[in-house]
Amino acid sequence: MSALFADTFYWIALTDLTDSAHQRAMTLTVERTDSPIVTTNEVLGEYLTFFATTSEQMRRKAVTNVQRILENPGVRVVPQRESFLAGIAL
């Protein structure tokens, strides 16, 4: 099965139960459980920035989620330099 690219929108929707796309992100996650997930350092930085002005509880949740993403063998986090150079090549 092809990889699923997880952008900032996806991670925010998974985290924020009040996000209008939360249920769709959850459904997609369940439907694609066998698909590897690819994301980037930039995406995770944007994700943390999004939650930077929220409550302490949400900020902690976001940091915990990023730690879990980084430790998850089913998620490939593309280093910033690699994705930057790929974007230039594109």
C-alpha positions as CSV (number, residue, x, y, z in Angstrom):
1,M,0.0,0.0,0.0
2,S,1.2,3.5,-0.8
3,A,2.5,5.8,1.9
4,L,0.2,8.4,3.5
5,F,1.7,11.9,3.7
6,A,0.7,13.5,7.0
7,D,0.7,17.3,6.7
8,T,0.1,19.8,9.4
9,F,-3.7,19.8,8.8
10,Y,-3.8,16.1,9.4
11,W,-1.9,16.1,12.7
12,I,-3.9,19.1,14.0
13,A,-7.2,17.4,13.0
14,L,-6.2,14.2,14.9
15,T,-5.2,16.2,18.0
16,D,-8.0,18.7,18.3
17,L,-11.3,17.0,19.1
18,T,-13.2,20.2,18.2
19,D,-11.6,20.5,14.7
20,S,-14.2,20.1,11.9
21,A,-11.9,17.5,10.2
22,H,-11.2,15.5,13.3
23,Q,-13.6,12.6,12.5
24,R,-12.4,12.4,8.9
25,A,-8.7,12.3,10.0
26,M,-9.6,9.5,12.5
27,T,-11.5,7.6,9.8
28,L,-8.6,7.9,7.4
29,T,-6.2,6.7,10.0
30,V,-8.2,3.6,10.7
31,E,-8.8,2.9,7.0
32,R,-5.0,3.2,6.2
33,T,-3.6,1.4,9.3
34,D,-1.3,-0.7,7.0
35,S,0.0,2.3,5.2
36,P,3.3,3.8,6.3
37,I,3.1,7.5,7.2
38,V,5.6,10.1,6.0
39,T,5.8,13.5,7.4
40,T,8.6,16.2,7.7
41,N,10.4,18.1,10.4
42,E,8.8,21.3,9.0
43,V,5.3,19.8,9.4
44,L,6.0,18.9,13.0
45,G,7.3,22.4,13.6
46,E,4.2,24.0,12.1
47,Y,2.1,21.6,14.2
48,L,3.8,22.7,17.4
49,T,3.5,26.4,16.4
50,F,-0.2,26.0,15.8
51,F,-0.7,24.9,19.4
52,A,1.8,27.4,20.9
53,T,-0.9,29.9,21.9
54,T,-3.4,27.3,23.2
55,S,-3.9,26.1,26.7
56,E,-1.1,24.5,28.6
57,Q,-2.9,21.1,28.4
58,M,-3.1,21.3,24.6
59,R,0.6,22.4,24.3
60,R,1.6,19.5,26.5
61,K,-0.5,17.1,24.4
62,A,1.1,18.5,21.2
63,V,4.6,18.0,22.5
64,T,3.7,14.4,23.7
65,N,2.3,13.7,20.3
66,V,5.4,14.8,18.5
67,Q,7.6,12.7,20.8
68,R,5.3,9.7,19.9
69,I,5.5,10.5,16.2
70,L,9.3,10.6,16.3
71,E,9.4,7.2,18.2
72,N,6.8,5.5,16.0
73,P,8.5,3.0,13.6
74,G,5.4,3.3,11.3
75,V,6.1,7.0,10.7
76,R,9.0,8.3,8.7
77,V,10.0,11.8,9.5
78,V,11.9,13.3,6.7
79,P,14.7,15.6,7.9
80,Q,14.4,19.2,7.1
81,R,17.5,19.4,4.8
82,E,16.4,16.3,2.8
83,S,12.9,17.7,2.2
84,F,14.2,21.2,1.5
85,L,16.6,19.8,-1.2
86,A,13.8,17.7,-2.7
87,G,11.6,20.7,-3.0
88,I,14.4,22.6,-4.7
89,A,14.9,19.7,-7.1
90,L,11.2,19.6,-7.8
